[in-house]
Amino acid sequence: MSRYRDSVVMPIVALIFIVVPFSAATVPALYHVATGTPLMISNGKHTTGQHVASSGELLFSIFFPFLFVFFGVLAFLYWKNDIIQTDENGLREYGLTRNIKFQSPWKDLTSAYKRTGQKGSVYYVIEAASGKIEIPSSERNLQDLIGEIKRRADHVDFSGWD
């Protein structure tokens, strides 16, 4: 059984979304809440100076970054759970919540072709009686995945992929 994941960009994006907002806003605000020292914030874009943060501003700076942390966790879960799996029984694609988005035995695969998406992205498309799967060209170990699919589904014409 082989598993193939999307590129390594997604966990990096997730890490940035989790660490940067949390460390830039929440940690300093929590420090000021814990120690009792006032949090000084800017008066605004058009006026100079600083003022002591009100309780509403302090709560906002504590909880607003968690919105970005939520999106970072979603990005990480997408990277972790959105996989393509191959084994002797067939080809499967899992979604964000580990539900099966595509499943087909090797003998049911009917055709294969390339599709160019928006902004020049390339997808390797495999059609079966149960639906189709689009494999992005950014997939890690793409050549290994294509080689395994070609080897196991030798009855399909893969000339559209070359």
Secondary structure as the mmCIF struct_conf table of DSSP 4:
data_model
#
loop_
_struct_conf.conf_type_id
_struct_conf.id
_struct_conf.beg_label_comp_id
_struct_conf.beg_label_asym_id
_struct_conf.beg_label_seq_id
_struct_conf.end_label_comp_id
_struct_conf.end_label_asym_id
_struct_conf.end_label_seq_id
STRN STRN1 SER A 2 ARG A 5
TURN_TY1_P TURN_TY1_P1 VAL A 8 VAL A 8
HELX_RH_AL_P HELX_RH_AL_P1 VAL A 9 PRO A 21
HELX_RH_PI_P HELX_RH_PI_P1 PHE A 22 THR A 26
HELX_RH_AL_P HELX_RH_AL_P2 VAL A 27 THR A 35
HELX_LH_PP_P HELX_LH_PP_P1 THR A 37 LEU A 39
STRN STRN2 MET A 40 SER A 42
BEND BEND1 LYS A 45 THR A 47
STRN STRN3 GLN A 50 VAL A 52
HELX_LH_PP_P HELX_LH_PP_P2 ALA A 53 SER A 54
HELX_RH_AL_P HELX_RH_AL_P3 SER A 55 PHE A 63
TURN_TY1_P TURN_TY1_P2 PHE A 64 PHE A 64
HELX_RH_AL_P HELX_RH_AL_P4 PRO A 65 ASN A 81
STRN STRN4 ILE A 83 THR A 86
BEND BEND2 GLU A 88 ASN A 89
STRN STRN5 GLY A 90 TYR A 94
TURN_TY1_P TURN_TY1_P3 LEU A 96 THR A 97
BEND BEND3 ARG A 98 ARG A 98
STRN STRN6 ILE A 100 PRO A 105
HELX_RH_3T_P HELX_RH_3T_P1 TRP A 106 ASP A 108
STRN STRN7 LEU A 109 THR A 116
HELX_RH_3T_P HELX_RH_3T_P2 GLN A 118 GLY A 120
STRN STRN8 VAL A 122 ALA A 128
TURN_TY1_P TURN_TY1_P4 ALA A 129 SER A 130
STRN STRN9 GLY A 131 PRO A 136
TURN_TY1_P TURN_TY1_P5 SER A 137 SER A 138
TURN_TY1_P TURN_TY1_P6 ARG A 140 ASN A 141
HELX_RH_AL_P HELX_RH_AL_P5 LEU A 142 ARG A 152
TURN_TY1_P TURN_TY1_P7 ASP A 154 HIS A 155
BEND BEND4 VAL A 156 VAL A 156
HELX_RH_3T_P HELX_RH_3T_P3 SER A 159 TRP A 161
#
